Each structure stands twice: as C-alpha cells, then as structure tokens.
Amino acid sequence: MAETKHIEPDLSFVRGLMEAGGDTVNKCYQCATCSVVCPLSTEERAFPRKEMLWAQWGLASKIAGDADVWLCHQCGDCSAYCPRDAKPGDVLGAIRLNAIKYYAEPKALSEMLSNSAGVIGTVVAAFIVWFIVAFLWSLHTGESFPFPEGTVAYHKILTFVPIDLIVLPIVALVVWASWKGISNFWNDISAGSGMVSYTGTGPKPAIGPLFSKYLIPALQEIFAHKRFEECGQTKERAKGHKLLLWSFIMLFIVTGLVFVINDIIYVPLFHEHFTPMPLWNPIKIFANVAAIMLIVGIWMIYQMRKQKTEEGVLKSSEQDWILIWLIFAVGATGIGAELFRLMNIAVLAYPIYILHLATVVTLFLAVPYSKFAHLLYRTTAYVYQRYEEDMKAGKAGFGMEKEVLPVGEEAQEEGKE
Amino acid sequence: MSDSILVIGGGFSGITAAVEAAEMGYDVYLVEKESYLGGRVAQLNKYFPKLCPPTCGLEMNFKRIKTNPRITFYTLADVESVSGGPGNFNVTIKVKPRGTTPQCTNCKAGEAAAKTEVPDEFNFGLSTRKPIYMPHPMAYPNQCVLDTENAAPDEIEAIKAAMPAGHIDTSQSEETVNLNVGAIIVATGWKPYDPNKITNLKFSEYENVITNMMMERLASPSGPTGGKVLRPSDNEEPKSVGFVQCAGSRDVNHLGFCSYICCMATLKQITYLKEQNPDIECYVFYIDIRSPGRKYENFYKKVKEMDKVHFIKGKVADILPGSAPGSVKLVAEDTIGGGKKEQEVDLAVLATGMQPVGAESKIPGIEYDADGFVVPKEGIIPCGCAMRPIDVVSSGQSATAAALKAVQTIARRAG
C-alpha cells in the first residue's frame, strides 16, 4: 500500500485568490501548455502549471513555499495559448498580490494601501501631517506661514530637521517590515524546495557569498531586465519598467547624496542650505533627467497595461493601477514643485511641495505593503533561485559556504573554463 | 408533400442512413460533394478496435446501394439551398461535370499523356496526381475524374486522344437538380482541423510533422508509400514516433470540444508502427487518454502494455528542430514525472481533431451551432460527425436513428 496523504484544502485561500483576480483558476485542466510556452519557466521546476493545481486545491502552504510565482513577469504568453482560458498569468498575479498581504506586517497597513480609497486617504493624511508640521516649524523659524516671504525656497517652510524626524521612523518601519517579510518568505521557500536542515530552518548564505554570489548577480540581471525582456506578449512593457527602475535608482542616489551633502555636511558646517541647487549643478541635472525618465517610464507602463488589458492579454487589478497612479503622482508633484519654484509662484509651489512630500511618503510606505513589494520578493526569489542551484549542486547551504572561493579567485576559475 | 428523403453527405453516416431509409421503402437521394462515396472512412487504413480495413463496412454498403433501385446518388454535387418545411422541402443541387463516361474505369493511358501534377487531396498532399485520375483504388463509383480546372485545353485534348474513344466527355457541363423531399438527413461529416492554425506547433516548418490522417494514408496499402510508414523528408523508416494529442481539440482557441476519436486513433496507429517494426519507440503526449467503453479501454490496456510505448502526461506546446537531420523535438512538461521535457523523435504525428464541415461551409436553410454542428429540427436530422464528434460505430448507429426519424417525419404527415 502506498502511503496515504491527506490533503487539507484551504478554501478561503482559493476564494481569496479568485477575488484578487484569479477567478479563472478553476478552468485549468492541467495540460501544461503554459509551462512550455512560458519563456521564463525552468526545466526542472516548470511553472505555472503546478501553481494552478495547488491553487485549485487550496494548497496555501505549497503556494507560500513556491519561489517560482515570483519568477513570472506576467507577460501573458501562457494565457494567450491556454486552451481553457484559465489565464495562468493572471492567476499568478493574484497569487503574488495575496502573498504580499500574507507577509505584510502589520496587516492593517497592507489593507489600507491595497485599495484606492485607502491610498488617497493616506496621501491626504500625510498632506495634513506635513502641513501641521510645517506650521509648527514656522513658529520655530519665524517664517510666515503658509507662504514664506521672498523667493521660493523649500527649506524656508521645512528644513531637513522636521523632514528627517518624520521620514526616518517611517524608513525604520519599512526596513523592519521588509526584513520580516523577506525572512518569512525565505523560510517558506526553503521549506517548499525541501532545503531545510534537521532543525527545520532554511539555510542562509553568509553575508559575503550572499552579496558576491547571489545578490549582486541577481541585481545585475534585474537592472538589465534580462528576464522581463524575454516575455513574449508584453515585451514592450519591459521598456517602460526598465526606464522607471533606473529613474528610481538615480533618484535614490540623488536623495542619498543630498542627504549627506546638505543634512550632514553643509548645514552643520556652513549654516546654510545646499538646496535648491542651481540648474547647472551636475546633481541637479542628474535628478532632472531621472525625473523625466520616471514620468516617461510610468506613462509607458500605463499605456501598455491599458492596451494589453483592453486586448485581454492580461488582467489588471486595482492594485496595479494604484501603484501606477501613485508613482505618477510622485513624479508630477516633484516636477511641479520644481517648476513653480523656478517660476517663483509661492501659492502653487508650497502646496505642491507639501503634496509631493505626502505622495513620496505614501509610496515609500507602500514598499512592503502593496504591489510595490514585488521588488522585495522578486529579488529574493532571484537570489534564492541561484542559492538553491548551488545547494542542490552541493556547493552551498548546510555550512558549505565556507568552501566558497574568494571573489577574485572565483573569477579566475571561471576564466579558465 | 413528398415521401422521399434527401441525405446530404455520402460518407459512412450518409450511406448508412440512405440504405436504411431505402430498405424501409422510401425513395432516397444521396448527395456527395467528392467524386466518390465513403468519405473519411475511405481514407483510413484500419478501423479501431477490430483493426479491419475500411472496405469491410464500405463494400457491404456499396452493394446495398447498387442493388436498391430506391437510391439515387449524385457525386461531385453540392446542395446549394434548402427551403420549405417538414414534409415539403425544396432543395437545389449543383452537380459538377466528371468529364468521363461510366466505362472509364482505368485512366493509365490518360495519366501518361498528362503533364500537370497536382497534390493528391486524397493523400493530403503526400503524393501527386494527374488531371485525369481515379480518386482511389476502391472508389465507388469506380469511374475516373477529369480535372479540367488543373489542366490546359491542349493537355485535355492530349488526354482525350490517349484514352479509348468515348471515355472522355468534355461536353458535360454543370447541372442544377431541383428536388422536393419530405425530410433531410444531414451527414456532412468532418474535416481534419487545419494544423497550420496551431501556430505554436509550427506544422508547416517541419516536413516530418504530419497529421493523424496523413498517418492513415502512409499506413494504408493504397497510400503513397504502399502501406509502409516512411517519413516524408527522406522516405526513411522512423525509429521513433511521437504523438501529439489534442492538437487543436479541447482548446478554446481552436476546437472547443473533445474530438472523441484522436486518442483511439493514436493507439491504433501505434499498432501499425509496431507491426512494421516492433522495436520502434512510441511516445504519446496527452492531457487525458479518452478510451470510452469496455472495448476501447481494453484496447488502451493492450497498447499500454506494449514494449517501448511511452505515455507522457503533458501536452506538447512547442516543436523544435531535432539534433539529427529531419528529426524534431517535442516540448512538453511531464506533469507526473515533473520537469520540462524535450523528446527527440524521427516523426511526429499531430492528433488533429475533427472539425464539422459546417464550421466553414454552411448550407443555406440549415441551422448550425457556434462550432458548426447541425442543429436538429423537425425534418432536418443530423447524424454522424455533422451532429457531434463520434467514431464510426456511433456514426452508423446515429445514421440508422436518423433514417428512422426521417421516416417518422414523413409518416406522421401522411397519416
């Protein structure tokens, strides 16, 4: 007699998935066309056929332990060829949205940031908070409120001190929630791939190899959009996404630079503000290029998603649109604040600047709690895929990392091959 | 009011319906668009599960037609329109000229005189034919056809000159026949689903990817290879053959329904291959094997137990060039063993499904559903694959049932 295995279907999981946009999951009859036509599906653990079965059966823990759903970029090839119109691409999209909610902590924030009303409410609330903070700060600085006198300069209404006081705790929350989500996800996918030690924990690479062997190559792949560009039906979508990703990286660099130059060096030492930078400043040029890339990128993504949704190639959930509009709002208010500052129109410049701060904070807060979290989990899945390969080859995991050669030597070894 | 019955389609279902109705004492008109009776069955090598040749059933029915004066049949004939109602249908039929006379039962001399060669439809283009030809060796009526569309006037003259006097008749022209009938049996049958529409299988790119109906012709003693299964690119005997099940069937992008016969056809074709070479490797890629009923289930069991027959649960969704010349790789996910698989084979067979003829050519006055199957109405009775995808046995049964229904339509009105 073969061993009997009892399956406990989690029906609420199936229902939740169907509500999140995976309502076609039950049409699947497991022919596996999807796994073959998928340009990203791997040889030994092809997807998305197995995910469709697990989802139908309500095997929530199997899905949770599956890194493969994050290797999908929802190009829609599988849905186009699916003989049953079961739309595996959309089902995987819904699985990912639910996974983000599952790993989010506290859950209330993910509930809030996964619907339009909640996001608009958050932006409005953030606007009010910034407004009050600016008012209190004006009492301290003695500038007139809400429109400081003279040429428009945003440090007149809010300097880095109140901004950092508000933003840094949010940064801490986002970092904590992201870390927690990633670690739980890591443990689940380790269990899912059977790579757990006898103590029941998933092995993790040491910090050195994590960066040199797994994270950096994964990031290189992500920055180049190597896999996204292999997608068939929605190849064009990768272009806008790439532009957007690069603009985010550039803006992140600018923010970091300004934080160090202005908040840490300039103001404490010279008692004057580094910002606003003149337009010829290389940092400013860099930032403006990034801002234009952001607007163009998000517009391309919007157009492509709209077109492909209308054509029925892929389905778009509320969360997809929320993220697009939120990013668009960040870009538009950012550029608006800069333009009105240059035009010196105080009545428009200051409110738009406050609105910009509100949208930026909301977008940042959304990192672990909304669709934006795909950057955390997809990157983790990319890293894990490499790590798992090494574990299966006996080159990593379970204390094997110690034998990993230093990066330089390793490169030489590869060169010899 | 009319007591006669029209049967549209002279395949296995139509012939059966016609003889059954005629033997009940009714006048029957049988209309066939090809130049011969027998339809798709005539193209088969063997029936499943008994593995007897199609002549078994067809010969007997041809004899029943020949000996029954109540049956009038037209070949190369199309039903142009149907009007009226039960008991009183008016039907217009266009009969194309055959270009020959009934004594023309052998056209070797004409073939030798003809230059033009066109793909032979009967063999799905696996061979060619001349503009004068016998549709196939067992053709009934056993009379050659002159294909004036594919021959220049001087070539026709040359053929006429080469043939015995009185065999070729170029004076024939298209005729219109008007009939008044009491009931209509629609047995227009099916055609193999066009494999070029399944774009991911790239049928036209590979010579050694054939359809299951092409396989029937290759295996048939009257086929282009004399009954030996050889692959088209080099006429070599394949050492491995892959079967791609559900090629176009059970697919909302193609045929939304199960074509019912393709699983059994594949199992049957494995027996052809094993008879030719017991060492041949056969790979069957499937979603589900559908072998309904005790006899078919036993047949499946028998084939499954054969040596070197592999069943892989997973649909082929891509075909790549193989490493050996002419070979192809079938790509599927083995959903039981796990993992994506590329299976190299010498010859691949697409188990294409049955598309009802009504999907692409509809007869005005007859109602069809979205797939192209005939919608039954009082006095308009579909049978065989015009009704739903079925095997030969069920086609015969449905034809007998249709004959009875047609008789009832007339008898009720007369009573």
Interface residues (C-beta under 8 A of the other chain):
Chain A: Y29 Q30 C31 A32 T33 C34 S35 V36 V37 S41 T42 E43 E44 R45 A46 R49 K50 Y81 C82 P83 R84 D85
Chain B: N200 C246 R250 D251 V252 N253 H254 I287 D288 G314 K315 V316 A317 D318 V331 A332 E333 T335 G338 G339 K340
